[in-house]
Amino acid sequence: MQIEPTDSELILRTLRGDVSAYAVLVKRYQALVFTLVLRYVRHREDAEEVAQDVFVKAFRSLAGFKGESKFSTWLYTIAATTSLTFLRKKRPHVESLDGDGGDALADRLGGGLSANRIEQKSRAALVHDAIKLLSPDDARLITLYYQGEQSIDEIATILRIEPNNAKVKLHRARGRLREKMETYFPAAVRDLT
C-alpha cells in the first residue's frame, strides 16, 4: 500500500525544483478550487480561467507559504482573492435558473450504475442545484465547509472575518439552503428524510 505524500512534503519537493510534485498538489485541489471559484464568478469558462490563475499565483508564491495554516486554507484564500479581483475587472454574468442541469444529469447517470450510486449522484446534484440558488456569499460558505472541509477558523481566515462571524454566517447559510431545498425540491427533500 502506497502512502500519499503530505501537502508539506509536496511543497518542499516543489521548492527544490520538482515540478511534478506541484502537479500532484494541483490534482489534489483542482476540483475544490474550481468549485469555490465557480461560486464567485458563476460562469464556467471564467471559473476555469480564474482557477488556472489561482494555481499559477500559488506556484509563484509558494516560497512565501509559511505553513502557519493548512495549505488548503492558504490556497482557498488565494482563490477568493483572485476571484474577487476578477469580478472587479469584469461585469457579472446573468445566469438562468433553468440551466441544463437535468439533461446533463440524465446523461451522466447512464446505464451500468447501481441504484445506490444513482441515488447518491442524484442527491449530490440536488444539493449542488440548491447551492446554485443561494447568494454567492452563502454558496461560498457552504462550499468551503462541506466540500472544502475547512474549519470555522479556516473559513474566517479565507474570508477575512472573525470566527464567530463565520460561524453565524454558516448557520444562516445552512438555514437558507434548507429553505431553498424545501421550496424548490419538496418531493426530493421528503424522499431524503
C-alpha positions in Angstrom: 0.0 0.0 0.0 1.5 3.3 -1.1 1.0 6.3 1.2 0.2 9.6 -0.4 2.7 12.3 0.3 1.5 15.1 2.5 1.0 18.7 1.3 4.1 19.7 3.2 6.2 17.1 1.5 4.9 18.1 -1.9 5.6 21.8 -1.2 9.1 21.0 -0.1 9.8 18.9 -3.2 8.3 21.7 -5.4 10.5 24.3 -3.8 13.5 22.0 -4.6 12.6 22.1 -8.3 10.3 19.0 -8.6 7.5 20.5 -10.7 5.8 17.1 -10.8 5.2 17.4 -7.1 3.3 20.7 -7.7 1.2 18.8 -10.3 0.1 16.4 -7.6 -1.0 19.4 -5.4 -2.9 20.8 -8.4 -4.6 17.5 -9.0 -5.4 17.2 -5.3 -7.1 20.6 -5.0 -8.3 21.4 -8.6 -11.9 20.3 -8.2 -12.4 22.2 -4.9 -10.7 25.3 -6.1 -12.8 25.3 -9.3 -16.0 24.8 -7.2 -15.1 27.6 -4.9 -14.2 29.9 -7.8 -17.4 29.0 -9.6 -19.3 30.2 -6.5 -17.8 33.6 -7.1 -17.8 34.0 -10.8 -20.8 31.8 -11.8 -19.7 31.3 -15.4 -17.9 28.1 -16.2 -15.4 29.4 -18.7 -14.5 32.3 -16.4 -14.2 30.0 -13.5 -11.8 27.7 -15.4 -9.6 30.7 -16.3 -9.6 32.1 -12.7 -8.9 28.6 -11.2 -5.9 28.3 -13.5 -4.7 31.8 -12.4 -5.1 30.6 -8.7 -2.7 27.8 -9.3 -0.2 29.9 -11.2 -0.3 32.5 -8.4 0.1 29.8 -5.7 3.1 28.4 -7.6 4.8 31.8 -7.8 4.1 32.5 -4.1 4.9 29.0 -2.8 8.2 30.1 -1.3 6.2 32.6 0.9 3.9 29.8 2.3 5.0 29.7 5.9 2.8 26.7 7.0 1.0 28.7 9.7 -2.2 27.3 8.3 -3.1 24.3 6.2 -2.0 24.6 2.5 -5.7 24.3 1.5 -6.6 27.3 3.6 -3.8 29.3 2.0 -4.8 28.1 -1.4 -8.5 28.9 -0.9 -7.5 32.4 0.3 -5.7 32.9 -3.0 -8.8 31.6 -4.8 -11.1 34.0 -3.0 -8.8 37.0 -3.6 -8.3 36.1 -7.3 -12.0 35.6 -7.8 -12.8 39.0 -6.3 -10.2 40.7 -8.4 -11.6 39.1 -11.5 -15.1 40.2 -10.6 -14.0 43.8 -10.1 -12.5 43.8 -13.6 -15.4 42.1 -15.3 -19.1 42.7 -15.5 -21.0 39.9 -13.8 -22.9 37.4 -16.0 -26.6 36.8 -15.7 -27.4 33.1 -15.2 -30.6 31.4 -16.0 -32.2 29.3 -13.3 -33.4 26.9 -15.9 -29.9 25.7 -16.9 -29.2 22.4 -18.5 -28.7 20.5 -15.2 -31.5 18.0 -15.7 -30.4 16.8 -19.1 -26.7 16.7 -18.2 -27.5 14.7 -15.0 -29.6 12.2 -17.0 -26.7 11.7 -19.4 -24.2 11.2 -16.6 -26.4 8.7 -14.9 -26.4 6.4 -17.9 -26.6 2.6 -17.8 -24.4 0.3 -15.7 -24.7 2.2 -12.5 -26.1 0.6 -9.4 -29.3 2.1 -7.9 -27.4 3.1 -4.9 -24.8 5.0 -6.9 -27.5 6.7 -9.0 -29.3 7.8 -5.8 -26.0 9.2 -4.4 -25.4 11.2 -7.6 -29.0 12.4 -7.6 -28.6 13.6 -4.0 -25.3 15.4 -4.8 -26.9 17.0 -7.9 -29.9 18.1 -5.9 -27.7 19.8 -3.2 -25.5 21.3 -6.0 -28.6 22.8 -7.7 -29.9 24.1 -4.4 -26.5 25.7 -3.6 -26.6 27.5 -7.0 -29.9 29.2 -5.8 -28.1 30.7 -2.8 -26.4 34.1 -2.8 -22.7 33.9 -3.7 -21.7 34.5 -0.1 -23.9 31.7 1.2 -22.7 29.4 -1.5 -19.1 30.1 -0.7 -19.6 29.3 3.0 -21.4 26.0 2.3 -18.8 25.0 -0.3 -15.8 25.8 1.9 -17.3 24.0 4.9 -18.7 20.9 3.3 -16.8 20.4 0.1 -13.6 22.1 1.1 -13.8 20.6 4.6 -12.5 23.8 6.1 -13.0 24.6 9.8 -14.8 27.7 11.0 -11.4 29.3 11.9 -10.1 28.4 8.4 -13.1 29.9 6.7 -12.7 33.0 8.8 -9.1 33.3 7.6 -10.1 32.8 4.0 -13.0 35.3 4.1 -11.1 37.7 6.4 -13.8 37.8 9.0 -13.9 36.9 12.7 -14.5 33.2 13.5 -17.7 33.9 15.4 -19.0 35.9 12.4 -18.1 32.9 10.1 -20.0 30.5 12.5 -23.1 32.7 12.5 -23.0 33.2 8.7 -22.6 29.4 8.1 -25.5 28.7 10.4 -27.7 31.2 8.5 -26.5 29.8 5.1 -27.5 26.3 6.2 -30.9 27.6 7.0 -31.3 29.3 3.7 -30.0 26.2 1.9 -32.7 24.1 3.7 -35.3 26.7 2.7 -34.3 26.6 -0.9 -34.4 22.8 -0.9 -37.8 22.7 0.7 -39.1 25.3 -1.7 -37.7 24.2 -5.0 -37.3 20.4 -4.4 -40.0 19.5 -1.9 -40.6 15.9 -3.2 -36.9 15.1 -3.2 -36.5 16.5 0.3 -39.3 14.3 1.5 -37.5 11.3 -0.1 -34.3 12.2 1.6 -35.8 12.3 5.1 
